[in-house]
């Protein structure tokens, strides 16, 4: 999706995961929970590296297996999206072919900005799928049809999208689209710093608290600051893969340099031998 602040977006597209690969990740953790604590996996969130709704068929196939094989309730599964509007609609539309109807999963939308100009700058896919009006109109339809609450994800970038004025703009745009305030929840997560996004820092505590206060006091919209997890071990969205990729690129560069050095040594040896033959030609 090309999100400029995200380590995954900075890597570019590689390929889609298969249904089996998606299901396997969940199945492994379910087995570990069962063996270690005699506990069961109850909640799944489809987010992180990649865009779930850009891999719609494979994701839905995996979710159906989570539901049937692992007993995870559909409403305990959340699908996150940057705003792939056509496939959001598939989550609530009825289809003539029963197999095309999807489980009653929950929806999370990576919003991050309250104006089209700012959102497109951070998330280029915003323009591709019709902008904020199209997205929020579709979100309202999802809520009206499913009666399920939607979560908006908001990565807080210091002095960019974390000010009280931005919070007011967000509140007003949700109100303008007649989205019920009791049917949305804002997840606020300070930005995960990445080397490819040098223009932003994670918001400080004071900015986060001011943002929450505006949403709750002026618009009665529930907002919850979340802890960033995994940053110390490079396990935020796309960060681990980025680290592995850098190591692979460094190893490949070292391999090329070794080959180049070996080739230069062979050339130098060959040149030395040729000079020797010229100075001491073999007798006839």
C-alpha positions as CSV (number, residue, x, y, z in Angstrom):
1,X,0.0,0.0,0.0
2,X,3.1,2.2,0.1
3,X,2.5,3.7,3.6
4,X,5.5,5.9,4.0
5,X,5.8,5.7,7.8
6,X,5.6,1.9,8.0
7,X,8.6,-0.4,7.7
8,X,6.4,-2.8,5.7
9,X,5.4,-0.1,3.2
10,X,9.1,0.9,2.8
11,X,10.0,-2.6,1.7
12,X,7.6,-2.8,-1.2
13,X,5.5,-5.7,-2.3
14,X,7.0,-9.2,-2.4
15,X,4.1,-11.7,-2.7
16,X,0.8,-12.8,-1.2
17,X,0.6,-15.3,1.6
18,X,-1.3,-18.5,0.9
19,X,-4.3,-19.6,3.0
20,X,-2.2,-22.4,4.4
21,X,0.6,-20.0,5.5
22,X,-1.8,-17.7,7.2
23,X,-3.6,-20.5,9.0
24,X,-0.3,-22.1,10.0
25,X,0.8,-19.1,12.0
26,X,-2.4,-19.1,14.0
27,X,-2.3,-22.9,14.4
28,X,1.2,-22.9,15.8
29,X,0.4,-20.4,18.5
30,X,-2.8,-22.2,19.3
31,X,-0.8,-25.4,19.8
32,X,1.9,-23.7,21.9
33,X,-0.8,-22.2,24.2
34,X,-2.4,-25.6,24.6
35,X,0.8,-27.4,25.4
36,X,2.3,-24.8,27.7
37,X,-0.6,-23.5,29.7
38,X,-3.5,-25.8,28.7
39,X,-5.1,-22.7,27.4
40,X,-6.7,-21.9,24.0
41,X,-6.3,-19.1,21.5
42,X,-9.4,-17.0,21.5
43,X,-8.6,-13.8,19.6
44,X,-6.9,-13.1,16.2
45,X,-6.1,-9.8,14.6
46,X,-5.2,-9.8,10.9
47,X,-2.7,-6.9,10.6
48,X,1.0,-6.1,10.6
49,X,2.9,-6.9,7.4
50,X,0.8,-6.4,4.4
51,X,-2.8,-5.5,3.6
52,X,-5.3,-8.3,4.5
53,X,-8.0,-7.0,2.2
54,X,-5.6,-6.9,-0.8
55,X,-5.3,-10.7,-0.3
56,X,-9.0,-11.1,0.3
57,X,-9.7,-14.7,-0.9
58,X,-6.7,-16.2,0.9
59,X,-7.4,-14.3,4.1
60,X,-11.1,-15.3,4.1
61,X,-10.2,-18.9,3.4
62,X,-7.8,-18.9,6.4
63,X,-10.3,-17.3,8.6
64,X,-12.9,-20.0,7.8
65,X,-10.4,-22.6,8.8
66,X,-9.6,-20.8,12.1
67,X,-13.3,-20.9,12.8
68,X,-13.9,-24.5,11.8
69,X,-10.6,-26.2,12.8
70,X,-9.5,-24.1,15.8
71,X,-12.9,-23.1,17.1
72,X,-12.1,-19.4,17.1
73,X,-15.4,-17.4,16.9
74,X,-15.7,-15.1,13.9
75,X,-16.4,-12.1,16.1
76,X,-13.1,-12.8,17.9
77,X,-11.3,-12.2,14.6
78,X,-10.5,-8.7,13.5
79,X,-9.4,-7.8,10.0
80,X,-7.4,-4.6,9.6
81,X,-7.3,-2.6,6.4
82,X,-5.8,0.7,5.1
83,X,-9.2,1.2,3.4
84,X,-9.6,-1.2,0.5
85,X,-13.2,-0.1,0.0
86,X,-14.5,-2.7,-2.5
87,X,-13.4,-5.5,-0.2
88,X,-14.7,-3.8,2.9
89,X,-18.1,-3.9,1.2
90,X,-17.7,-7.7,0.7
91,X,-17.6,-8.0,4.5
92,X,-21.2,-7.0,4.9
93,X,-22.9,-7.6,1.6
94,X,-25.0,-10.8,1.1
95,X,-24.0,-13.0,-1.8
96,X,-26.1,-15.4,-3.8
97,X,-23.5,-18.0,-3.6
98,X,-23.4,-19.0,0.1
99,X,-19.6,-19.8,-0.1
100,X,-18.9,-16.2,-0.9
101,X,-20.5,-15.0,2.3
102,X,-17.8,-14.3,4.9
103,X,-17.7,-14.9,8.6
104,X,-18.9,-12.1,10.9
105,X,-15.4,-10.7,11.5
106,X,-14.7,-7.4,13.1
107,X,-13.2,-4.5,11.2
108,X,-10.3,-2.2,12.0
109,X,-9.3,0.7,9.7
110,X,-5.8,2.3,9.7
111,X,-7.0,5.9,9.5
112,X,-4.1,8.0,10.9
113,X,-5.3,11.3,9.3
114,X,-8.5,13.3,9.1
115,X,-8.0,15.1,5.8
116,X,-7.4,13.7,2.3
117,X,-4.3,15.7,1.7
118,X,-2.6,14.5,4.8
119,X,-3.8,11.0,4.5
120,X,-2.7,10.6,0.9
121,X,0.8,11.9,1.8
122,X,1.1,9.2,4.5
123,X,-1.0,6.5,2.8
124,X,-0.9,6.8,-1.0
125,X,-3.6,4.1,-1.3
126,X,-6.1,6.7,0.1
127,X,-6.5,8.3,-3.3
128,X,-6.6,5.0,-5.1
129,X,-9.7,3.9,-3.2
130,X,-11.7,7.1,-3.4
131,X,-10.4,9.1,-0.4
132,X,-11.9,9.6,3.1
133,X,-15.4,10.3,2.0
134,X,-15.7,7.0,0.2
135,X,-14.0,5.2,3.0
136,X,-16.1,6.6,5.8
137,X,-19.3,6.2,3.9
138,X,-18.4,2.5,3.5
139,X,-17.6,2.3,7.2
140,X,-21.0,3.7,8.1
141,X,-22.7,1.2,5.8
142,X,-20.7,-1.6,7.5
143,X,-21.8,-0.4,11.0
144,X,-25.5,0.0,9.9
145,X,-25.7,-3.4,8.3
146,X,-23.6,-5.5,10.8
147,X,-24.3,-3.6,14.0
148,X,-20.7,-4.1,14.9
149,X,-18.3,-1.5,16.2
150,X,-15.4,-0.4,14.1
151,X,-11.9,0.4,15.4
152,X,-9.8,3.2,13.9
153,X,-6.1,2.8,14.2
154,X,-4.1,6.1,14.6
155,X,-0.3,6.1,14.7
156,X,0.5,9.3,16.6
157,X,3.3,11.4,15.0
158,X,4.5,14.2,17.2
159,X,3.2,17.6,16.1
160,X,1.8,16.2,12.9
161,X,-1.4,14.3,13.7
162,X,-1.5,14.4,17.5
163,X,-2.6,18.0,18.2
164,X,-6.0,19.0,19.7
165,X,-6.9,20.7,16.4
166,X,-6.3,17.4,14.5
167,X,-8.5,15.6,17.1
168,X,-11.3,18.1,16.5
169,X,-11.0,17.6,12.7
170,X,-11.3,13.9,13.3
171,X,-14.3,14.3,15.5
172,X,-16.0,16.6,13.0
173,X,-15.4,14.4,10.0
174,X,-16.9,11.4,11.8
175,X,-19.9,13.5,12.8
176,X,-20.3,14.7,9.2
177,X,-20.6,11.1,8.0
178,X,-23.2,10.4,10.7
179,X,-21.0,7.7,12.2
180,X,-22.4,6.9,15.6
181,X,-19.9,7.8,18.3
182,X,-20.8,4.7,20.4
183,X,-20.0,2.5,17.4
184,X,-16.4,3.6,16.9
185,X,-13.2,3.3,19.0
186,X,-9.9,5.0,18.4
187,X,-6.7,3.0,19.1
188,X,-3.9,5.5,19.6
189,X,-0.4,4.1,19.1
190,X,2.7,6.2,19.2
191,X,4.6,5.9,15.9
192,X,7.1,3.1,15.6
193,X,10.3,4.8,14.4
194,X,11.8,3.5,11.2
195,X,14.9,4.5,9.3
196,X,12.9,5.2,6.1
197,X,10.7,7.8,7.8
198,X,12.9,10.5,9.2
199,X,10.3,13.2,9.4
200,X,8.4,11.9,12.3
201,X,8.8,11.0,16.0
202,X,6.4,9.2,18.3
203,X,4.1,11.5,20.3
204,X,4.9,12.3,23.9
205,X,2.6,11.6,26.8
206,X,1.2,15.2,27.1
207,X,0.2,15.2,23.4
208,X,-1.5,11.8,23.7
209,X,-3.5,12.9,26.7
210,X,-4.6,16.1,25.1
211,X,-5.7,14.2,21.9
212,X,-7.7,11.8,24.0
213,X,-9.3,14.6,26.1
214,X,-10.6,16.4,23.0
215,X,-12.2,13.3,21.5
216,X,-13.8,12.2,24.7
217,X,-14.8,15.6,26.2
218,X,-15.9,17.3,23.0
219,X,-17.2,14.5,20.9
220,X,-17.9,11.6,23.3
221,X,-15.7,9.3,21.2
222,X,-13.8,6.6,23.1
223,X,-10.0,6.7,22.5
224,X,-7.5,4.4,24.1
225,X,-3.7,5.0,24.1
226,X,-1.9,1.7,23.5
227,X,1.6,0.6,24.3
228,X,4.1,0.1,21.5
229,X,5.3,-3.5,21.8
230,X,8.2,-5.3,20.3
231,X,10.2,-2.2,19.3
232,X,13.1,-3.2,21.4
233,X,13.5,-6.4,19.5
234,X,12.6,-4.9,16.1
235,X,9.3,-6.8,16.1
236,X,7.0,-3.9,15.1
237,X,5.1,-4.1,11.8
238,X,7.7,-5.0,9.1
239,X,10.7,-4.2,11.3
240,X,11.9,-7.7,11.8
241,X,11.7,-8.4,8.1
242,X,13.5,-5.2,7.4
243,X,16.3,-6.2,9.7
244,X,16.6,-9.6,8.1
245,X,16.5,-8.0,4.6
246,X,19.3,-5.7,5.6
247,X,21.4,-8.6,6.9
248,X,20.7,-10.5,3.7
249,X,21.7,-7.5,1.5
250,X,24.9,-7.0,3.5
251,X,25.8,-10.7,3.2
252,X,25.1,-10.6,-0.6
253,X,27.2,-7.4,-0.9
254,X,30.0,-9.1,1.1
255,X,29.8,-12.2,-1.2
256,X,30.0,-10.0,-4.3
257,X,33.0,-8.2,-2.9
258,X,34.7,-11.5,-2.1
259,X,34.1,-12.8,-5.6
260,X,35.4,-9.5,-7.0
261,X,38.5,-9.7,-4.8
262,X,39.1,-13.3,-5.8
263,X,38.7,-12.4,-9.5
264,X,41.1,-9.6,-9.1
265,X,43.7,-11.9,-7.4
266,X,43.3,-14.4,-10.3
267,X,43.8,-11.7,-12.9
268,X,46.8,-10.4,-11.0
269,X,48.3,-13.9,-10.8
270,X,47.6,-14.5,-14.5
271,X,49.3,-11.2,-15.4
272,X,52.3,-12.1,-13.3
273,X,52.6,-15.5,-15.1
274,X,52.3,-13.9,-18.5
275,X,55.1,-11.4,-17.7
276,X,57.3,-14.3,-16.5
277,X,56.8,-16.1,-19.8
278,X,57.7,-13.0,-21.8
279,X,60.9,-12.5,-19.8
280,X,62.0,-16.1,-19.9
281,X,60.6,-17.6,-23.1
282,X,60.9,-21.4,-23.4
283,X,63.9,-22.6,-25.6
284,X,62.9,-24.1,-29.0
